[in-house]
Amino acid sequence: MNRQEVDEMIKEAIDFAMAKHNRNATLISMALGLVVMAAFIDGLLRVLGIIPPFLDIDVSIVQKIIDKLLDILE
């Protein structure tokens, strides 16, 4: 083996390691993003009253807004 072949083998190993790292980082980021997005959507739907409260903690604001608007209009 000469220096050029060794340099080429090292370059191939680095390219393979970077490709593997990028793939793994992409999958981890995608999984974390989906979890965060699901939690956000769950919270949004609970605040809007579309899905029922969890552990009897009612965070729905829609009825409160309607009540205040009716008070203002009266």
C-alpha positions in Angstrom: 0.0 0.0 0.0 1.2 3.5 -0.8 0.2 6.8 0.8 -2.4 7.6 -1.8 -4.3 4.3 -1.2 -4.2 4.8 2.6 -5.5 8.4 2.2 -8.3 7.1 -0.1 -9.3 4.4 2.5 -9.3 7.0 5.2 -11.5 9.3 3.1 -13.9 6.5 2.4 -14.1 5.6 6.1 -14.8 9.2 7.0 -17.5 9.5 4.3 -19.2 6.3 5.6 -19.1 7.5 9.2 -20.5 10.9 8.3 -23.3 9.4 6.2 -24.2 7.1 9.1 -24.1 10.0 11.6 -26.3 12.1 9.4 -28.8 9.3 9.0 -28.9 8.7 12.7 -29.2 12.4 13.5 -32.0 12.7 11.0 -34.0 9.8 12.5 -33.5 11.1 16.1 -34.6 14.7 15.1 -37.6 13.3 13.2 -38.7 11.3 16.3 -38.2 14.2 18.7 -40.1 16.5 16.3 -43.0 14.2 16.1 -43.2 13.8 19.9 -43.1 17.6 20.4 -45.7 18.2 17.6 -48.0 15.6 19.0 -47.8 17.1 22.5 -48.5 20.6 21.1 -51.5 19.4 19.1 -52.8 17.5 22.2 -52.6 20.7 24.3 -54.2 22.8 21.6 -57.1 20.5 21.2 -57.6 20.3 24.9 -57.6 24.1 25.2 -60.1 24.4 22.4 -62.3 21.8 24.1 -62.3 19.4 21.2 -61.0 16.5 23.3 -62.0 15.9 26.9 -59.8 17.0 29.9 -57.1 14.7 31.2 -57.2 13.9 35.0 -60.1 16.2 35.4 -57.9 19.3 34.7 -60.1 21.4 32.5 -58.1 24.0 30.5 -60.7 24.7 27.9 -61.0 28.4 27.2 -63.7 28.4 24.5 -66.7 28.5 27.0 -65.0 31.3 29.0 -64.5 33.4 25.9 -68.2 32.9 24.9 -69.4 33.8 28.4 -67.3 37.0 28.4 -68.5 38.0 24.9 -72.1 37.4 25.9 -71.6 39.6 29.0 -70.2 42.4 26.9 -73.0 42.2 24.4 -75.7 42.4 27.1 
